[in-house]
């Protein structure tokens, strides 16, 4: 399924009165705030970070002054301001280096999560908690366990970015518009991601049939090459410019639009799993309905034996990490 679609195209606030808090004002946090502001999908965005100078600078840089760009109020704040937020976005944590995996961040970012959770427990009253911090599956699991909120209220961005990159690469390879591509990545936002090639469609046709009809070379080698490129893309971007943040910002804005506008979409987000595909008590990405309440029903997709095996291996790997840290 194609998870990419246009958001609000005019300059009216899509959700007047809606309030968002973004915790962590690094490149990712700043990019998210800017993207949310441009799309005008909230009335107020509160910037929260330990560094007062940082959030003040980001606020001054981002806040809109041209109505055609955005009218959202961008303000600095503290954890007290998460009260009555409709959406709380967590980006706080150490970023990875190009030679690190996301799981290499686990120990450091669990410590950051402890500090965030302590403050959230003091002031949280409502809203969806959206985890962006890597390793996102582990941090989502950790916050879910410690916040003790209704199931689905804590979600992680999971494989939505990987899916976005997957769609883009297939579109590039086949010279098609991304609107015509249906594709999805599930599992871990990391090396344990599973590319559902059996479900990929282009203009309604299975990818193999479309490529055959249009004289486009497509075989296992091409398939594996694209999959490996998606897995390595984060490291490639970090190696080239030191960070990734634009893709994440776009994906978070897409999710925020769904949550704040109570517009149901199906996306591969990370949430605590309870028996799907035999997976229990671990957070990873499966196609899931989200809306204003967070994660809802998981949508079953037919997996072939290879995909099932890959997903189980991913779940086992994440479970072992969580057993040590969570």
DRENTIMI-405746 format. One record per residue (C-alpha): x, y, z; residue in one letter. Coordinates in steps of 0.001 Angstrom, whole numbers, padded with zeros to 6 digits, always signed. Last residue first. Layout:
XYZa
...
This chain:
+014088-003123+029104x
+017866-003408+028723x
+018985-007033+028599x
+015670-008733+027860x
+014937-005912+025440x
+017999-006734+023368x
+017087-010425+023325x
+013494-009622+022313x
+014750-007425+019487x
+016747-010325+018045x
+013879-012794+018425x
+011457-010385+016738x
+013876-009894+013848x
+014344-013639+013414x
+010563-014085+013427x
+010162-011419+010763x
+012837-012947+008544x
+011284-016401+008791x
+007826-015071+007978x
+009229-013143+005020x
+010980-016251+003675x
+007864-018391+004135x
+005636-015945+002275x
+003731-013342+004201x
+000059-012632+003653x
-000864-009365+005290x
-002842-008957+008483x
-003879-005455+009469x
-003161-004647+013105x
-006026-002873+014834x
-005486+000361+016702x
-002415+002458+017372x
-002837+006002+018631x
-006122+007331+019966x
-006375+010123+017361x
-005939+007605+014548x
-003671+004699+013632x
-004400+001449+011816x
-001420-000896+011795x
+000739-002572+009169x
+003437-004284+011271x
+006448-002662+012861x
+008128-003839+016048x
+007544-003657+019772x
+007887-006869+021755x
+005549-008566+024176x
+004329-011294+021827x
+004990-012352+018244x
+003153-015437+016939x
+002354-013744+013637x
+000393-011197+015679x
+000241-012425+019279x
+000269-009235+021294x
+002640-006752+019740x
+003787-003562+021435x
+003907-000824+018806x
+006217+000131+015967x
+004552+001625+012927x
+003971+000097+009501x
+001122+002379+008355x
-002600+002105+007742x
-004410+005432+007930x
-007337+006696+009949x
-007843+010459+010027x
-008348+011637+013591x
-007106+015074+012450x
-004424+015284+015127x
-003441+011633+014839x
-003507+011356+011055x
-001743+014663+010501x
+000844+013731+013099x
+001630+010518+011224x
+002306+012397+007983x
+004316+014999+009864x
+006400+012239+011451x
+007118+010814+007993x
+008226+014159+006580x
+010454+014896+009571x
+012068+011456+009368x
+012945+011995+005732x
+014436+015424+006454x
+016437+014361+009513x
+019494+012246+008768x
+022925+013185+010086x
+026608+013634+009321x
+026358+014786+005713x
+027719+012004+003500x
+028437+009316+006078x
+025092+009980+007781x
+023263+009640+004454x
+025036+006382+003604x
+024392+005024+007099x
+020674+005731+006749x
+020619+004227+003266x
+022189+000892+004181x
+018956-001062+004722x
+017308+000654+001750x
+020265-000148-000508x
+020196-003746+000650x
+016560-004060-000392x
+017247-002502-003802x
+020143-004870-004477x
+018162-007884-003269x
+015351-007156-005726x
+017734-006517-008611x
+019558-009780-007913x
+016304-011672-007444x
+015086-010589-010877x
+013659-007566-012638x
+014784-006139-015966x
+012225-003719-017306x
+010584-004678-020596x
+007308-002927-019704x
+005098-006003-019519x
+007775-007955-017632x
+008353-005095-015181x
+004641-004833-014443x
+004289-008588-014036x
+007224-008816-011621x
+005994-005807-009622x
+002525-007254-009154x
+000101-005031-011072x
-002135-002325-009591x
-000223+000567-011129x
+002929-000898-009601x
+002407-003496-006897x
+004667-004823-004171x
+003043-007532-002036x
+005502-010347-002773x
+008333-007864-002245x
+007455-007335+001402x
+010775-005868+002531x
+011607-007045+006054x
+013632-004781+008339x
+016060-006510+010693x
+018978-004264+009737x
+017243-001273+011268x
+013747+000025+011821x
+012750-003498+012745x
+009917-005551+011266x
+007860-004284+008335x
+008538-002612+004973x
+005700-001815+002581x
+004945-001295-001082x
+002227+000034-003353x
+003673+002249-006092x
+001544+004360-008454x
+001649+007477-006290x
+005458+007218-006251x
+005435+008058-009956x
+007165+005546-012214x
+010638+005349-013759x
+010965+001646-012761x
+014152+002086-010729x
+013170+005479-009364x
+009685+004370-008365x
+011111+001273-006688x
+013647+003449-004854x
+011013+005949-003701x
+008634+003269-002448x
+011417+001611-000449x
+012562+004958+000962x
+009053+005712+002209x
+008754+002174+003564x
+012030+002574+005451x
+010709+005851+006867x
+007441+004184+007959x
+009363+001272+009454x
+009054+002179+013126x
+007788+005676+013871x
+007101+004450+017389x
+003808+004271+019246x
+002663+004849+022822x
-001138+005079+023192x
-001523+001671+021550x
-002369-000224+024704x
-003657+002068+027441x
-000818+003714+029382x
+001661+001997+031705x
+004356+004655+031168x
+007179+002228+031977x
+006372-000621+029609x
+005369+001602+026720x
+008460+003761+027237x
+010762+000737+027056x
+009045-000871+024076x
+009085+002399+022150x
+012769+002812+023050x
+013514-000692+021755x
+011609-000266+018488x
+012989+003243+017941x
+016656+002388+018334x
+016598+005297+017996x
+014487+008235+019200x
+011322+008840+017151x
+008709+007885+019739x
+005166+009202+019335x
+003213+009586+022572x
-000492+010004+021850x
-002487+012391+023977x
-003628+012845+027546x
-002690+014040+031029x
+001100+013703+031203x
+002698+016045+033752x
+004612+014104+036386x
+004795+010798+034527x
+006218+012565+031490x
+009048+013983+033574x
+010236+010593+034853x
+009708+009091+031375x
+012012+011671+029779x
+014811+011035+032275x
+014551+007267+031825x
+014449+007712+028040x
+017841+009451+028154x
+019270+006443+029990x
+017661+004104+027447x
+019327+006284+024814x
+022860+005533+025958x
+022358+001779+026337x
+020459+001335+023078x
+022525+003451+020700x
+024373+000455+019227x
+020930-000890+018238x
+020750+001829+015584x
+023826+000362+013934x
+027070+002281+014083x
+029636+003047+011363x
+027790+006152+010119x
+027536+007590+013627x
+024312+007411+015569x
+022421+010233+017216x
+022188+010443+020999x
+018774+010944+022511x
+015708+013158+022635x
+013346+012741+019666x
+010089+012262+021570x
+006875+013608+020014x
+003931+014302+022301x
+000561+014612+020569x
-002775+015948+021785x
-001113+017923+024544x
-003265+018546+027625x
-000267+018883+029944x
+002924+018651+027906x
+003648+022213+029004x
+004942+021203+032434x
+007750+019427+030583x
+009175+022806+029666x
+008437+025479+027098x
+009499+027373+024009x
+006865+028461+021527x
+005879+027885+017898x
+002378+029190+017194x
+001168+027765+013886x
+000436+030327+011178x
+002295+028845+008235x
+004006+029583+004924x
+001303+031768+003372x
+001049+033587+006702x
+004616+034846+006593x
+005964+035382+010099x
+006266+031755+011111x
+008293+030540+014087x
+011238+028454+012911x
+014399+030482+013561x
+013231+032219+016718x
+011882+028944+018113x
+015055+027089+017197x
+017183+029718+018948x
+015023+029640+022069x
+015085+025846+022053x
+018868+025803+021870x
+019497+028548+024414x
+017312+026747+026957x
+019290+023513+026636x
+017403+020808+028512x
+014951+020587+025611x
+011256+021191+024999x
+009708+023028+022032x
+005934+023524+022237x
+003935+023475+018994x
+000590+025288+018954x
-002389+025359+016577x
-001545+022137+014813x
-001571+020873+011225x
-000170+024006+009616x
+001863+022043+007044x
+004846+024422+007226x
+004708+024361+011032x
+004726+020568+011186x
+007741+020450+008844x
+009621+023052+010879x
+008875+021270+014150x
+010000+017950+012687x
+013230+019396+011339x
+014030+020949+014707x
+013469+017657+016491x
+015594+015750+013994x
+018414+018298+013974x
+018496+018398+017768x
+015686+019908+019762x
+014544+017078+021998x
+010964+016777+023222x
+008408+018029+020702x
+005064+019003+022199x
+001921+019306+020080x
-001297+021194+020781x
-004519+021163+018768x
-006735+024222+019187x
-007381+024609+015467x
-006722+021373+013567x
-006042+021972+009877x
-004684+025462+010481x
-005498+027334+007286x
-002727+027929+004789x
-003899+025561+002084x
-002459+022249+000854x
-003168+020049+003866x
-001442+016702+003432x
-000706+014950+000172x
-000214+011217+000247x
+002480+008661+000971x
+001567+005373+002601x
+001158+003546-000721x
+000000+000000+000000x
